[in-house]
Amino acid sequence: MNRRTRDLRIRGKLATGALPWQPFPRVWAGTGDGHACDGCDETVERVDLAMEGTDSVGRPLRLHVECFRAWEDIRDRGMAALASGGPAPRWTAEALSPAGSAGQH
């Protein structure tokens, strides 16, 4: 999967709540075991490096290392834009607004 496609999937999952905005309290690294990546939906093969963690409500999440890094970067840039008072990317503002979290735009 190319980077642009991966980043679009991760943005969409952040916007819908499928991926959390909060960082994982704890993270583990290891090799894949054939599960689907929660970032890109592709299989994390045994030869792939993977990151695993649980979100703030205890939901386990597994991502390719590349997807984990992209999730952190996209999430951090969206939050930084909001914190600075500057214009946030549209998908970020919608995802964090009460209307966006209800699926209304």
Residue pairs with C-beta under 8 A, 6 or more apart in sequence:
1 40
1 42
3 70
5 40
6 39
6 40
6 66
6 67
6 70
7 70
7 74
9 39
9 40
9 41
10 19
10 39
10 40
10 67
10 70
10 71
10 74
11 74
11 91
12 18
12 91
13 19
13 38
13 39
14 21
14 71
14 74
14 75
14 78
14 91
14 92
14 95
15 91
15 92
15 94
15 95
15 100
16 95
16 103
17 95
17 101
18 38
19 38
19 39
19 61
19 71
19 75
20 55
20 56
20 59
20 61
21 75
21 78
21 79
21 95
21 96
22 55
22 56
23 72
23 75
24 53
24 54
24 55
24 61
25 53
25 54
25 56
26 53
26 54
27 51
27 52
27 53
27 68
28 51
28 52
28 53
29 49
29 50
29 51
29 52
29 65
30 49
30 50
30 52
31 46
31 47
31 48
31 49
31 50
32 43
32 44
32 45
32 46
32 47
32 48
32 49
32 50
32 64
33 44
33 46
33 50
34 43
34 44
34 45
34 46
35 43
35 44
35 62
36 42
36 43
36 44
36 62
37 43
37 44
37 50
37 62
37 63
37 64
37 67
38 61
38 62
38 63
38 67
39 63
39 64
39 67
39 68
39 70
39 71
40 63
40 64
40 67
42 64
44 50
44 62
44 63
44 64
48 64
48 65
49 64
49 65
50 62
50 63
50 64
50 65
51 62
51 63
51 64
51 65
51 68
52 60
52 61
52 62
52 63
53 60
53 61
54 60
54 61
55 61
63 71
77 89
78 88
78 89
78 91
78 92
78 95
78 96
79 92
81 87
81 88
81 89
81 92
82 88
82 92
82 93
82 96
88 96
93 100
94 100
94 105
95 101
99 105
